Amino acid sequence: MTEHRITVERDESLEGLVTITLDRPAKLNALDVATHEALQEVLVELETDMRARVVVLTGSGRAFSAGADIGSRPDGRPLNDQDRLARVHLGGRTCELIDRLPQVTIGVANGLAVGGGVLLLASCDLRIAADDAWFSVPEVQLGMPLTWEGVPRLMRELGPARTREVVMLCERFAAADAERWG
């Protein structure tokens, strides 16, 4: 049985509102290949959907997204360099598709948003975070490069100095910090 990765809802009472929910709460909505593919399919459809005016991206359970599901591979084997490179392109494409949607995009963060989850939010036009939401970009600490065009995306939202701090120090920051930084 295949686990569903996202849910898509159209709110009939609010004409034009589409909500996409990352729906892997047991994995803190970690982004594996199947989740990216499901998201990309919906995002491509939305590009030409004239009925949709606002797209909300959120996560189910206690997280927006724990970021890339770095341990996942459909056959259970460890990721190799080729798998990692393919994931870089996959995640970058997901962010690019969000970025270029003609609709207003709103990222709604509940709980944690880590790494790729932060980059999905940065790809949205606007962001809303619960008071207890927190964010982290731990790639440098994990010995991984920040991919998905993460640095330019964060610089666009936070500015160069704050982006360097967030990326290099890998410190967790709160919703109140993100709001204060812009």
C-alpha positions as CSV (number, residue, x, y, z in Angstrom):
1,M,0.0,0.0,0.0
2,T,1.4,3.4,-1.0
3,E,1.4,6.1,1.6
4,H,-0.1,9.4,0.5
5,R,2.4,12.3,0.8
6,I,0.3,15.4,0.3
7,T,-3.4,16.4,0.4
8,V,-4.9,19.1,-1.8
9,E,-8.1,20.9,-0.8
10,R,-10.1,23.6,-2.5
11,D,-12.1,25.7,-0.1
12,E,-15.5,26.2,-1.8
13,S,-16.5,28.9,0.7
14,L,-13.4,30.9,-0.2
15,E,-13.3,31.0,-4.0
16,G,-9.8,30.5,-5.3
17,L,-8.1,29.1,-2.2
18,V,-6.1,25.9,-2.6
19,T,-4.4,24.3,0.4
20,I,-1.6,21.9,-0.1
21,T,-0.7,20.0,3.1
22,L,2.5,18.0,3.5
23,D,1.0,14.8,5.0
24,R,3.7,12.5,6.5
25,P,3.3,13.4,10.2
26,A,5.0,10.3,11.4
27,K,8.1,11.5,9.5
28,L,7.6,15.2,10.4
29,N,6.6,15.7,6.8
30,A,10.2,14.9,5.6
31,L,10.6,15.4,1.9
32,D,11.3,12.1,0.1
33,V,11.3,11.6,-3.7
34,A,7.6,10.6,-3.7
35,T,6.6,13.8,-1.8
36,H,8.5,16.0,-4.2
37,E,7.0,14.2,-7.2
38,A,3.5,14.6,-5.8
39,L,4.1,18.3,-5.0
40,Q,5.5,19.0,-8.4
41,E,2.6,17.4,-10.1
42,V,0.1,19.6,-8.2
43,L,2.3,22.7,-8.7
44,V,2.5,22.2,-12.5
45,E,-1.3,21.8,-12.6
46,L,-1.7,25.0,-10.6
47,E,0.5,27.1,-13.0
48,T,-2.4,27.1,-15.5
49,D,-5.4,26.9,-13.1
50,M,-7.2,30.2,-13.4
51,R,-9.6,29.3,-10.7
52,A,-6.9,29.2,-8.1
53,R,-5.9,32.6,-6.7
54,V,-4.2,31.8,-3.4
55,V,-2.1,28.7,-2.7
56,V,-1.4,27.8,1.0
57,L,1.4,25.3,1.7
58,T,1.4,23.8,5.2
59,G,2.3,20.7,7.1
60,S,0.2,18.2,9.1
61,G,0.9,17.2,12.7
62,R,3.6,18.9,14.7
63,A,5.8,20.1,11.9
64,F,5.8,22.0,8.7
65,S,8.7,19.9,7.4
66,A,11.8,18.3,8.7
67,G,13.4,18.9,5.3
68,A,14.9,16.3,3.0
69,D,14.3,12.7,4.0
70,I,18.1,12.0,3.7
71,G,17.7,8.4,4.7
72,S,15.0,7.4,2.3
73,R,15.4,5.3,-0.8
74,P,12.5,3.2,-2.1
75,D,14.5,0.0,-2.0
76,G,15.9,0.7,1.5
77,R,19.5,0.9,0.4
78,P,21.7,3.8,1.6
79,L,21.8,6.8,-0.7
80,N,24.8,7.0,-3.1
81,D,26.3,10.1,-4.7
82,Q,24.0,9.8,-7.8
83,D,20.9,9.6,-5.6
84,R,22.1,12.7,-3.7
85,L,22.6,14.7,-6.9
86,A,19.2,13.7,-8.2
87,R,17.6,14.9,-4.9
88,V,19.4,18.2,-5.3
89,H,17.8,18.7,-8.6
90,L,14.4,17.4,-7.4
91,G,14.3,19.8,-4.4
92,G,15.5,22.7,-6.4
93,R,12.7,22.1,-9.0
94,T,10.1,22.0,-6.2
95,C,11.2,25.3,-4.9
96,E,11.4,26.8,-8.4
97,L,7.8,25.7,-9.1
98,I,6.5,27.3,-5.9
99,D,8.5,30.5,-6.7
100,R,7.0,30.9,-10.2
101,L,3.4,30.1,-9.5
102,P,1.2,33.0,-10.7
103,Q,-1.0,32.7,-7.6
104,V,-0.1,34.3,-4.3
105,T,1.7,31.6,-2.2
106,I,1.5,31.5,1.5
107,G,3.7,29.2,3.6
108,V,2.1,28.4,7.0
109,A,4.6,27.0,9.5
110,N,3.4,25.0,12.4
111,G,6.0,23.4,14.7
112,L,9.4,22.9,13.1
113,A,10.8,23.7,9.7
114,V,14.3,22.4,9.0
115,G,16.6,22.7,6.0
116,G,14.5,22.0,2.9
117,G,11.4,22.9,4.8
118,V,12.8,26.4,5.4
119,L,13.6,26.6,1.7
120,L,10.0,25.6,0.7
121,L,8.8,28.5,3.0
122,A,11.3,30.9,1.5
123,S,10.0,30.0,-2.0
124,C,6.5,31.3,-1.0
125,D,5.5,34.9,-1.4
126,L,4.4,35.2,2.2
127,R,4.9,33.2,5.4
128,I,2.9,32.8,8.5
129,A,4.2,31.0,11.6
130,A,2.7,29.7,14.8
131,D,4.1,31.3,17.9
132,D,5.8,28.0,18.8
133,A,7.3,27.4,15.3
134,W,11.0,27.2,15.0
135,F,13.4,27.0,12.1
136,S,16.9,25.6,11.4
137,V,19.2,25.3,8.5
138,P,21.6,22.6,9.7
139,E,23.3,21.5,6.5
140,V,26.8,22.9,7.3
141,Q,26.7,21.2,10.7
142,L,25.8,18.0,8.9
143,G,28.7,18.4,6.5
144,M,26.3,18.9,3.6
145,P,26.1,21.8,1.1
146,L,23.0,24.0,1.2
147,T,21.4,23.1,-2.1
148,W,18.1,23.9,-3.8
149,E,19.4,27.4,-4.5
150,G,19.0,27.9,-0.7
151,V,21.5,30.7,-0.2
152,P,20.0,33.0,-2.9
153,R,16.5,32.2,-1.6
154,L,17.4,33.0,2.0
155,M,19.3,36.2,1.0
156,R,16.2,37.4,-0.9
157,E,14.2,37.1,2.3
158,L,16.7,37.7,5.1
159,G,19.5,39.7,3.5
160,P,23.1,38.7,3.1
161,A,24.4,39.1,6.7
162,R,21.5,37.3,8.4
163,T,21.7,34.5,5.7
164,R,25.4,34.0,6.5
165,E,24.5,33.8,10.2
166,V,21.7,31.3,9.7
167,V,23.6,29.1,7.2
168,M,27.0,29.1,8.9
169,L,26.0,28.9,12.6
170,C,23.2,26.4,12.1
171,E,21.4,27.7,15.1
172,R,17.7,27.2,15.6
173,F,15.6,30.4,15.5
174,A,12.1,31.1,16.6
175,A,9.1,32.5,14.7
176,A,9.6,35.8,16.6
177,D,13.2,36.0,15.3
178,A,12.0,35.4,11.7
179,E,9.3,38.0,12.1
180,R,11.8,40.6,13.4
181,W,14.3,39.9,10.6
182,G,11.7,40.5,7.9
